[in-house]
Amino acid sequence: MNKFTMVEFPTSSAGRSARFLGAVFGWAATPYGPEYLDVDCGGGVSLGFQQDSSEAPAAPLAVIQVDDLDATREAVVEAGGTVTVEAFDFPGGRRFHFREPGGNELAVWVPVGQG
């Protein structure tokens, strides 16, 4: 199962971004450290706000859940993509980032305990 699950945004204030969306749309935020908030939009889709400029994406980053991270990495490289951030653990899972041949950066992830 490959499914779109989130978009991660750079922000100057994760708290202000999350509070804004909560006020406008009623969405709740979950903090993952002092500079990252995940806003649940419902239906299994969320928005992540990364305030740490050393970890924030340069532009909005679409994130796709996959069944097997290693197999997906192989498929990305085989299809002409470039891995831009090697696989790393985060609260809830493991992910890596890549750039597709047109220049857009995306990320893929698996939940904790999965491929």
ROPA-249175 format. One line per 8 residues: number of its first residue (from 0); for each residue x, y, z of C-alpha. Coordinates in nm, 3 decimals. Example, Ala and Ser with C-alpha at 12.3 -4.5 7.8 and 13.67 -1.06 7.14 Angstrom:
! ROPA-249175
0) 1.230 -0.450 0.780 ~ 1.367 -0.106 0.714
END
This chain:
! ROPA-249175
0) 0.000 0.000 0.000 ~ 0.150 0.331 -0.107 ~ -0.046 0.633 0.010 ~ 0.004 1.004 0.050 ~ -0.002 1.085 0.422 ~ 0.141 1.432 0.483 ~ 0.304 1.751 0.369 ~ 0.587 1.894 0.576
8) 0.643 2.271 0.572 ~ 0.928 2.492 0.684 ~ 0.804 2.755 0.930 ~ 0.938 3.038 1.142 ~ 0.703 2.928 1.423 ~ 0.560 2.578 1.443 ~ 0.333 2.686 1.728 ~ 0.186 2.982 1.543
16) 0.133 2.776 1.226 ~ -0.044 2.499 1.420 ~ -0.255 2.741 1.626 ~ -0.363 2.920 1.307 ~ -0.484 2.597 1.145 ~ -0.655 2.496 1.468 ~ -0.839 2.829 1.485 ~ -0.943 2.821 1.119
24) -1.018 2.451 1.065 ~ -1.041 2.303 1.415 ~ -0.745 2.069 1.358 ~ -0.548 1.945 1.660 ~ -0.169 1.949 1.680 ~ 0.071 1.700 1.835 ~ 0.419 1.826 1.932 ~ 0.725 1.615 1.851
32) 0.989 1.817 2.028 ~ 1.006 2.193 2.079 ~ 1.032 2.283 1.709 ~ 0.807 2.035 1.530 ~ 0.428 2.006 1.533 ~ 0.209 1.759 1.344 ~ -0.141 1.883 1.260 ~ -0.401 1.610 1.202
40) -0.624 1.707 0.906 ~ -0.835 1.389 0.929 ~ -0.856 1.096 0.692 ~ -0.499 0.987 0.767 ~ -0.347 1.309 0.631 ~ -0.144 1.556 0.836 ~ 0.062 1.870 0.799 ~ 0.403 1.886 0.965
48) 0.561 2.218 1.065 ~ 0.939 2.213 1.112 ~ 1.080 2.523 1.280 ~ 1.442 2.402 1.305 ~ 1.603 2.556 0.996 ~ 1.874 2.287 0.992 ~ 1.606 2.017 0.948 ~ 1.331 2.204 0.763
56) 1.270 2.129 0.397 ~ 1.346 2.415 0.157 ~ 0.990 2.392 0.021 ~ 0.677 2.194 0.112 ~ 0.766 1.824 0.120 ~ 0.507 1.561 0.020 ~ 0.542 1.241 0.225 ~ 0.421 0.901 0.108
64) 0.376 0.592 0.326 ~ 0.515 0.270 0.173 ~ 0.527 -0.095 0.276 ~ 0.902 -0.149 0.231 ~ 1.151 0.136 0.270 ~ 1.450 -0.054 0.128 ~ 1.260 -0.174 -0.180 ~ 1.130 0.178 -0.240
72) 1.482 0.320 -0.213 ~ 1.600 0.072 -0.475 ~ 1.307 0.162 -0.702 ~ 1.378 0.537 -0.664 ~ 1.742 0.496 -0.766 ~ 1.661 0.250 -1.045 ~ 1.403 0.492 -1.190 ~ 1.656 0.778 -1.198
80) 1.584 0.950 -0.867 ~ 1.849 1.074 -0.626 ~ 1.842 1.007 -0.252 ~ 1.887 1.345 -0.081 ~ 1.853 1.237 0.284 ~ 1.943 0.882 0.385 ~ 1.698 0.682 0.595 ~ 1.657 0.798 0.954
88) 1.435 0.715 1.250 ~ 1.179 0.962 1.384 ~ 0.898 0.927 1.639 ~ 0.657 0.688 1.470 ~ 0.874 0.544 1.196 ~ 1.163 0.564 0.954 ~ 1.198 0.767 0.631 ~ 1.425 0.896 0.358
96) 1.403 1.184 0.111 ~ 1.466 1.181 -0.262 ~ 1.457 1.407 -0.565 ~ 1.268 1.288 -0.872 ~ 1.417 1.364 -1.218 ~ 1.209 1.683 -1.255 ~ 1.373 1.830 -0.945 ~ 1.101 1.793 -0.681
104) 1.196 1.654 -0.341 ~ 0.964 1.400 -0.177 ~ 0.990 1.164 0.118 ~ 0.875 0.811 0.189 ~ 0.824 0.649 0.527 ~ 0.722 0.332 0.707 ~ 0.564 0.309 1.052 ~ 0.766 0.172 1.345
112) 0.815 -0.203 1.312 ~ 0.749 -0.216 0.939 ~ 0.989 -0.269 0.639
END
